[in-house]
Amino acid sequence: MVELNDVIRDMQPMLRRLVPDSVSLHLALTSLCTQVRADSAELEQVLLHVVVNARDAMPRGGKISLTTWRSTTRHVVLSVTDRGCGMDPATRACIVDRCFPSAGTGLSIVHAIADRHGATISVSSVLGAGTKLSMSFPVVDA
């Protein structure tokens, strides 16, 4: 079991180094328990892959937000939002359905990790306005 917020905070210095100065990295982490049954190294991989994808969607700069919240008493959500180029509906559908697992850097790995940890993934995106990838993890209460 790991505290998701702690993994994010510990990764923050590395994530900041992955993005250029033209991209800001913002954290908005819930104060509620975000303890999940997961492997911290795999959660770190998820963070790396989704932040790199968000960075690559903003070649002229922008903002990446990492947010956690309790969606219910039984789930915690990690969302990564960018203000990048977004995706058309066909591309977005393939990412969620894994039509092409090589789409985007490491998204097939993100899906595999989510599956192993009982998490679900949702993606919302508007072409030209950005993307939000959310993973909902079952919470392990202390």
Backbone bond lengths (Angstrom), bond angles and torsions (degrees), N, CA, C in turn:
res aa  C-N    CA-C-N  psi(-1)  N-CA   C-N-CA  omega(-1)  CA-C   N-CA-C  phi
1 M - - - 1.448 - - 1.526 109.07 -
2 V 1.322 114.88 141.41 1.459 120.03 178.20 1.521 109.51 -137.67
3 E 1.296 114.36 154.81 1.459 121.26 173.99 1.528 106.55 -88.74
4 L 1.328 116.29 111.71 1.466 121.84 -175.65 1.524 111.63 -56.12
5 N 1.322 116.96 -43.24 1.469 119.19 179.70 1.527 112.12 -60.66
6 D 1.328 117.28 -36.88 1.465 120.25 178.68 1.528 111.02 -65.13
7 V 1.328 116.71 -40.07 1.471 120.33 177.66 1.527 109.59 -61.22
8 I 1.322 116.54 -44.29 1.473 120.76 -179.85 1.522 110.51 -63.53
9 R 1.321 117.25 -46.93 1.470 120.35 179.93 1.527 111.15 -61.55
10 D 1.335 116.29 -41.84 1.464 119.85 179.43 1.525 111.89 -64.92
11 M 1.339 117.29 -31.20 1.463 122.01 -178.90 1.528 112.76 -83.98
12 Q 1.314 117.46 -15.30 1.459 121.23 -174.11 1.534 113.71 -51.69
13 P 1.329 120.90 -46.87 1.468 118.95 179.63 1.537 112.65 -60.34
14 M 1.312 117.41 -41.77 1.470 119.95 179.01 1.528 110.93 -67.23
15 L 1.321 116.72 -41.80 1.466 119.96 179.89 1.526 110.90 -62.63
16 R 1.314 116.49 -39.06 1.479 119.99 178.23 1.532 110.80 -62.34
17 R 1.335 116.73 -35.34 1.470 119.55 178.52 1.528 112.20 -70.65
18 L 1.330 116.91 -23.36 1.468 120.64 -179.64 1.523 113.33 -76.51
19 V 1.319 116.32 -20.80 1.465 118.96 -176.76 1.528 109.97 -106.65
20 P 1.323 116.54 143.98 1.473 118.71 178.92 1.529 110.78 -70.99
21 D 1.315 115.61 168.24 1.466 120.50 179.90 1.524 112.23 -59.86
22 S 1.325 117.21 -23.59 1.469 120.96 -179.24 1.532 112.79 -76.47
23 V 1.321 116.97 -5.68 1.469 122.02 179.09 1.527 108.50 -116.73
24 S 1.328 116.08 123.58 1.465 119.68 175.99 1.528 109.49 -91.85
25 L 1.308 115.37 148.79 1.458 122.60 179.53 1.520 107.26 -118.33
26 H 1.328 116.00 119.59 1.461 121.35 -175.35 1.524 109.51 -119.65
27 L 1.341 116.57 132.86 1.461 122.13 175.97 1.520 109.44 -110.05
28 A 1.329 116.07 133.71 1.466 123.00 173.30 1.522 106.15 -133.91
29 L 1.328 115.79 92.88 1.461 121.34 -172.16 1.527 110.60 -107.34
30 T 1.313 115.88 134.42 1.450 121.03 179.72 1.524 110.76 -62.16
31 S 1.311 115.55 152.47 1.463 119.92 175.66 1.530 110.88 -88.71
32 L 1.324 117.22 -6.82 1.460 121.44 178.41 1.521 110.20 -79.43
33 C 1.297 116.27 163.42 1.467 121.90 179.59 1.520 110.81 -58.91
34 T 1.328 115.72 131.52 1.467 120.97 176.46 1.520 109.48 -124.56
35 Q 1.322 115.86 37.38 1.459 120.32 -179.59 1.528 109.41 -77.53
36 V 1.332 115.26 124.38 1.461 121.23 -178.65 1.524 109.32 -128.02
37 R 1.313 115.14 154.86 1.461 120.04 176.16 1.525 105.86 -85.67
38 A 1.317 115.74 98.29 1.456 120.82 -175.57 1.516 109.59 -157.84
39 D 1.301 114.12 165.60 1.456 121.70 176.35 1.519 108.04 -93.81
40 S 1.318 117.85 123.72 1.468 120.27 -176.20 1.525 112.09 -61.24
41 A 1.334 118.04 -36.69 1.472 120.01 179.06 1.529 110.88 -63.89
42 E 1.327 116.86 -37.53 1.470 119.11 178.72 1.526 110.97 -71.84
43 L 1.322 117.50 -36.03 1.466 119.57 175.11 1.530 110.15 -64.06
44 E 1.321 116.91 -37.19 1.464 120.43 176.15 1.527 110.49 -62.05
45 Q 1.340 117.14 -40.73 1.468 120.52 176.83 1.519 110.77 -60.61
46 V 1.327 116.68 -43.80 1.468 120.97 178.58 1.524 109.77 -57.32
47 L 1.326 116.33 -49.82 1.463 120.50 -179.16 1.524 111.47 -59.12
48 L 1.331 116.61 -45.28 1.468 119.77 179.45 1.523 111.51 -59.14
49 H 1.332 116.49 -48.56 1.460 119.83 -176.31 1.525 112.43 -65.10
50 V 1.331 117.55 -44.93 1.465 117.97 -176.38 1.527 111.69 -72.89
51 V 1.322 118.03 -32.59 1.466 119.65 177.06 1.528 110.43 -70.34
52 V 1.322 118.08 -39.54 1.476 120.38 176.50 1.531 110.32 -62.74
53 N 1.336 117.78 -42.25 1.460 119.94 177.07 1.521 111.28 -61.57
54 A 1.334 116.50 -43.27 1.460 120.31 179.15 1.528 110.69 -63.75
55 R 1.312 116.38 -43.36 1.472 120.85 177.61 1.522 110.92 -58.69
56 D 1.340 116.21 -46.19 1.459 120.39 -177.56 1.533 112.52 -66.36
57 A 1.327 116.86 -22.74 1.465 121.05 178.59 1.525 111.85 -79.44
58 M 1.348 116.91 -5.27 1.464 121.33 -177.08 1.524 111.32 -128.97
59 P 1.333 117.97 65.94 1.467 119.33 -176.85 1.532 113.74 -63.29
60 R 1.327 117.54 -19.50 1.467 120.74 179.40 1.523 112.36 -101.30
61 G 1.333 115.72 6.98 1.454 119.21 179.45 1.518 111.50 102.15
62 G 1.329 115.00 173.56 1.454 120.26 -179.12 1.513 110.80 155.52
63 K 1.325 114.96 -148.98 1.459 120.88 -175.19 1.526 109.59 -136.52
64 I 1.331 115.35 135.36 1.459 122.42 172.56 1.530 106.24 -115.40
65 S 1.325 115.88 129.12 1.462 120.90 178.24 1.517 109.85 -116.94
66 L 1.322 115.97 131.13 1.459 122.48 172.63 1.527 106.21 -110.39
67 T 1.324 115.16 122.22 1.454 121.29 -174.35 1.520 109.79 -129.68
68 T 1.323 116.80 140.11 1.463 120.83 171.02 1.519 108.33 -124.59
69 W 1.327 115.34 147.39 1.454 121.29 173.64 1.523 109.23 -159.53
70 R 1.312 115.28 160.11 1.464 120.92 175.32 1.519 106.89 -90.15
71 S 1.319 116.31 114.42 1.465 119.63 -179.64 1.518 110.57 -78.88
72 T 1.305 116.61 -31.12 1.462 124.20 175.04 1.511 105.82 -147.99
73 T 1.304 116.27 -176.96 1.460 118.48 177.10 1.519 110.73 -71.53
74 R 1.331 118.00 -10.96 1.458 121.04 -174.34 1.530 114.40 -114.00
75 H 1.321 118.44 -2.32 1.468 120.53 -177.69 1.520 111.76 -139.40
76 V 1.319 114.68 144.19 1.461 121.30 172.18 1.524 106.45 -119.03
77 V 1.329 115.54 139.94 1.453 121.38 -176.72 1.526 109.54 -112.98
78 L 1.321 114.92 134.14 1.463 122.87 170.46 1.526 106.13 -109.85
79 S 1.322 116.62 121.90 1.464 120.74 176.96 1.518 109.62 -119.00
80 V 1.320 114.97 139.05 1.462 121.87 173.65 1.517 106.15 -120.64
81 T 1.322 115.58 118.74 1.461 122.02 -175.66 1.518 109.29 -119.02
82 D 1.332 115.58 136.67 1.466 119.52 174.20 1.520 108.85 -127.09
83 R 1.311 114.98 162.23 1.466 121.74 176.39 1.523 108.84 -109.37
84 G 1.322 114.40 45.16 1.455 120.78 -175.44 1.510 113.82 -92.74
85 C 1.327 114.51 -151.96 1.461 121.40 -172.27 1.522 113.40 -74.08
86 G 1.318 118.77 -16.31 1.458 120.96 -179.95 1.509 112.47 70.46
87 M 1.330 115.09 -176.93 1.465 121.10 -178.70 1.524 109.31 -135.48
88 D 1.325 115.04 149.54 1.459 118.70 173.21 1.529 108.18 -76.42
89 P 1.342 118.10 164.03 1.476 120.59 -176.90 1.533 114.17 -57.69
90 A 1.313 117.94 -36.40 1.474 120.10 -178.99 1.526 111.05 -66.09
91 T 1.315 117.09 -43.26 1.461 120.97 178.56 1.521 110.37 -65.52
92 R 1.340 116.48 -45.50 1.462 120.97 179.73 1.531 110.92 -59.34
93 A 1.329 117.37 -42.37 1.464 120.84 179.55 1.524 111.29 -63.03
94 C 1.309 117.12 -39.32 1.468 119.75 179.88 1.514 112.22 -68.82
95 I 1.304 117.87 -34.19 1.465 119.99 178.70 1.521 109.88 -66.69
96 V 1.327 117.17 -44.73 1.455 120.64 179.91 1.523 110.44 -67.34
97 D 1.335 117.28 -41.28 1.460 121.14 -177.64 1.521 113.22 -87.24
98 R 1.324 117.05 -3.41 1.468 122.57 179.91 1.527 112.33 62.16
99 C 1.339 117.05 36.59 1.469 120.43 177.37 1.515 111.01 -60.22
100 F 1.315 115.41 -37.46 1.454 119.10 178.53 1.519 107.78 -133.45
101 P 1.330 116.49 94.64 1.464 120.34 -173.44 1.518 114.47 -62.90
102 S 1.309 118.53 -13.57 1.452 118.79 178.61 1.526 111.71 -90.29
103 A 1.330 117.49 2.40 1.473 120.43 -179.45 1.517 109.34 -65.58
104 G 1.288 116.23 126.12 1.450 119.83 179.25 1.518 110.68 71.76
105 T 1.303 115.31 154.81 1.447 120.43 -179.25 1.517 110.30 -68.67
106 G 1.312 116.93 113.72 1.446 121.65 170.59 1.517 117.84 74.03
107 L 1.343 119.12 11.57 1.455 118.33 -177.58 1.525 112.62 -66.82
108 S 1.325 117.55 -29.22 1.467 118.22 176.19 1.529 109.97 -66.68
109 I 1.329 116.91 -34.21 1.464 120.96 176.55 1.527 110.29 -67.89
110 V 1.322 116.78 -41.65 1.463 121.19 178.45 1.524 109.91 -60.23
111 H 1.332 116.91 -44.48 1.468 120.46 178.12 1.526 111.42 -62.02
112 A 1.313 117.49 -43.99 1.470 121.09 -179.20 1.526 110.64 -62.73
113 I 1.317 117.22 -42.48 1.465 121.14 179.56 1.522 109.98 -65.55
114 A 1.319 116.54 -43.04 1.470 119.94 177.80 1.525 110.51 -58.56
115 D 1.331 116.52 -45.40 1.471 120.66 179.34 1.524 111.44 -59.30
116 R 1.330 116.80 -44.57 1.469 120.64 -178.70 1.526 112.74 -62.99
117 H 1.329 116.15 -27.66 1.456 119.82 -175.38 1.527 113.22 -104.51
118 G 1.326 116.51 11.27 1.460 120.16 178.47 1.513 113.54 68.25
119 A 1.324 116.88 22.84 1.460 121.58 -179.40 1.523 110.23 -93.97
120 T 1.311 115.78 154.38 1.455 121.12 173.96 1.525 108.44 -112.70
121 I 1.331 115.41 151.72 1.464 121.36 -179.50 1.520 108.75 -118.35
122 S 1.316 115.62 138.03 1.462 120.54 170.48 1.525 107.95 -132.53
123 V 1.320 114.92 147.93 1.454 120.88 -179.16 1.523 108.43 -131.36
124 S 1.320 115.34 128.74 1.464 119.98 170.83 1.520 106.63 -122.72
125 S 1.326 115.50 142.09 1.458 119.11 -176.11 1.518 109.61 -157.41
126 V 1.312 114.80 146.16 1.457 121.94 174.38 1.519 106.77 -125.43
127 L 1.317 115.45 124.37 1.463 120.48 -179.46 1.526 109.57 -55.69
128 G 1.318 115.73 124.07 1.454 121.62 -179.86 1.521 114.93 85.17
129 A 1.335 117.54 -2.72 1.461 119.07 -175.55 1.523 114.28 -126.96
130 G 1.328 118.77 -10.36 1.459 119.46 175.70 1.517 113.92 122.68
131 T 1.327 113.74 178.77 1.455 122.12 -174.20 1.524 109.76 -139.64
132 K 1.334 114.98 146.48 1.465 121.78 174.26 1.521 107.16 -128.67
133 L 1.334 116.27 118.44 1.453 122.68 175.27 1.523 106.79 -108.27
134 S 1.329 116.26 124.86 1.463 121.35 -179.24 1.510 110.43 -121.41
135 M 1.325 115.78 137.90 1.464 122.35 174.63 1.519 107.76 -121.10
136 S 1.328 116.21 126.89 1.455 122.41 -179.64 1.527 108.70 -106.84
137 F 1.343 115.33 116.94 1.464 122.62 -177.40 1.522 109.95 -106.03
138 P 1.323 117.69 141.31 1.467 119.30 170.14 1.525 109.21 -64.80
139 V 1.327 116.21 136.78 1.457 122.04 -179.31 1.525 110.27 -87.84
140 V 1.318 115.11 143.76 1.463 121.20 172.49 1.517 105.37 -110.41
141 D 1.325 116.48 107.53 1.459 119.41 179.82 1.514 110.62 -77.14
142 A 1.335 115.07 141.17 1.473 120.75 -179.30 1.508 110.17 -67.71
